[in-house]
Structure formats: structure tokens, C-alpha cells
Amino acid sequence: MAGFKDLKVWRRAKELAVDIYKETQEGPFSRDFGFRDQIRKAAVSVPSNIAEGDERGSNKDAVRFFYIAKGSLAELRTQVEIAFEIGYLASENTKGLDNKSMVIGKMLGSLIKARSNSCK
């Protein structure tokens, strides 16, 4: 068993982080170091916290990290929206990234619920 790598939500979150890196390597992002670094950190934080939570020794600890991942996902969605509004992302790319984020958020919510129920 591969642990966190078996989690579909981790795989999708990792793919989203890769997408964000690709979107931010050229164009206006390549010159806006602060914003580029911030959106990348938020994107990487999502799968990283899912992995860390899954590797924790208890479901209570895992759930705490899954909530952190969910918070980072909200941060990322906000930054994607801002990037669109300032002309850094095209509408089509923004919609794709936001749709992927919403799916991941729902998956995280389900994982949190399942692991929380295991704590009782």
C-alpha cells in the first residue's frame, strides 16, 4: 500500500499544483515574483497537507491537516480569481482551475467527514 499516494484527492491536488506551476511559468506571472510564489505555495500546500495528515498516527491529527489543506485550497481559489481579474489568467484557464479546485474541496470534505466519524 502506498499510503497517501493511494488517495484520489491527493492525486488530484498534486495535479492541480502542477497545473498552477505550468500556468505561472510564463507571461505576467514570470515577472510578478511575489504573486507567483504565493499562488505556488498555496497550490503545493494542498497535496502536502493531505499527505502529512494521512501519515499521522491518528484520525484526529489527520483531520486537522485535511482542514489546513481545505484552507489552502480556498486561498488558491482566491488567488486564481485575482489572477483572472488582473489579466494574468484567461477565462478558460480560470474556469478549469476553479472547477478542479471545487472537486478537490468536495473530496476533502468527504474525507474529513469519514475520518471524523472514525474518531468517535
C-alpha positions as CSV (number, residue, x, y, z in Angstrom):
1,M,0.0,0.0,0.0
2,A,1.3,3.4,-1.0
3,G,-0.3,5.4,1.8
4,F,-1.3,8.9,0.9
5,K,-0.5,8.2,-2.8
6,D,-3.5,5.9,-2.9
7,L,-5.8,8.8,-2.1
8,K,-7.6,10.1,-5.1
9,V,-7.9,13.5,-3.5
10,W,-4.1,13.7,-3.1
11,R,-3.5,12.8,-6.7
12,R,-5.9,15.4,-7.9
13,A,-4.5,18.0,-5.6
14,K,-1.0,17.2,-6.9
15,E,-2.1,17.5,-10.5
16,L,-3.7,20.9,-9.7
17,A,-0.4,22.1,-8.1
18,V,1.5,21.0,-11.3
19,D,-1.1,22.9,-13.4
20,I,-0.6,26.0,-11.3
21,Y,3.2,25.8,-11.8
22,K,2.7,25.5,-15.6
23,E,0.3,28.4,-15.7
24,T,2.7,30.6,-13.7
25,Q,5.9,30.0,-15.5
26,E,5.4,32.4,-18.4
27,G,3.7,35.7,-19.2
28,P,2.9,38.3,-16.5
29,F,3.4,35.7,-13.7
30,S,7.1,35.3,-14.7
31,R,7.6,39.0,-13.7
32,D,5.4,39.1,-10.6
33,F,7.6,37.1,-8.3
34,G,5.6,37.8,-5.1
35,F,2.3,36.7,-6.5
36,R,3.7,33.8,-8.5
37,D,5.4,32.5,-5.4
38,Q,2.3,32.9,-3.2
39,I,0.0,31.1,-5.6
40,R,2.5,28.3,-6.0
41,K,2.9,27.9,-2.2
42,A,-0.9,27.7,-1.8
43,A,-1.1,25.1,-4.6
44,V,1.7,23.0,-3.1
45,S,0.3,23.3,0.4
46,V,-2.9,21.4,-0.6
47,P,-1.4,18.0,-1.5
48,S,1.4,18.4,1.1
49,N,-1.1,18.8,3.9
50,I,-3.2,15.9,2.6
51,A,-0.1,13.7,2.6
52,E,1.1,14.8,6.0
53,G,-2.4,14.3,7.5
54,D,-2.7,10.8,6.1
55,E,0.7,9.8,7.5
56,R,-0.3,11.0,11.0
57,G,-0.8,8.4,13.7
58,S,-4.4,9.3,14.4
59,N,-7.5,10.3,12.5
60,K,-7.8,13.3,14.8
61,D,-4.4,14.6,13.6
62,A,-5.2,13.7,10.0
63,V,-8.4,15.7,10.1
64,R,-6.6,18.8,11.4
65,F,-4.2,18.6,8.4
66,F,-7.1,18.0,6.0
67,Y,-8.7,21.2,7.2
68,I,-5.4,23.0,6.6
69,A,-5.4,21.7,3.1
70,K,-9.0,22.9,2.6
71,G,-7.9,26.3,3.8
72,S,-5.0,26.4,1.4
73,L,-7.4,25.4,-1.4
74,A,-9.7,28.4,-0.5
75,E,-6.6,30.6,-0.6
76,L,-5.6,29.2,-4.0
77,R,-9.1,29.7,-5.4
78,T,-9.0,33.3,-4.3
79,Q,-5.6,33.9,-5.9
80,V,-6.8,32.3,-9.2
81,E,-9.7,34.7,-9.2
82,I,-7.4,37.6,-8.6
83,A,-5.1,36.4,-11.3
84,F,-8.0,36.4,-13.7
85,E,-9.2,39.8,-12.7
86,I,-5.8,41.4,-13.2
87,G,-5.3,39.7,-16.6
88,Y,-2.8,37.0,-15.6
89,L,-5.1,34.1,-16.5
90,A,-7.5,33.6,-19.3
91,S,-11.2,32.9,-18.6
92,E,-11.0,29.4,-19.9
93,N,-8.0,28.5,-17.7
94,T,-9.5,30.2,-14.7
95,K,-12.7,28.1,-15.0
96,G,-10.7,24.9,-15.4
97,L,-8.6,25.6,-12.3
98,D,-11.6,26.6,-10.3
99,N,-13.6,23.5,-11.3
100,K,-10.7,21.3,-10.3
101,S,-10.5,23.1,-7.0
102,M,-14.2,22.7,-6.3
103,V,-14.0,18.9,-7.0
104,I,-10.9,18.6,-4.7
105,G,-12.8,20.6,-2.0
106,K,-15.7,18.3,-2.1
107,M,-13.4,15.3,-2.0
108,L,-11.6,16.8,1.0
109,G,-15.0,17.4,2.7
110,S,-15.9,13.8,2.3
111,L,-12.5,12.6,3.6
112,I,-12.8,14.9,6.6
113,K,-16.3,13.5,7.4
114,A,-15.1,9.9,7.0
115,R,-12.1,10.4,9.2
116,S,-14.0,12.5,11.8
117,N,-16.6,9.7,12.1
118,S,-13.7,7.3,12.8
119,C,-12.6,9.4,15.7
120,K,-15.9,8.9,17.5
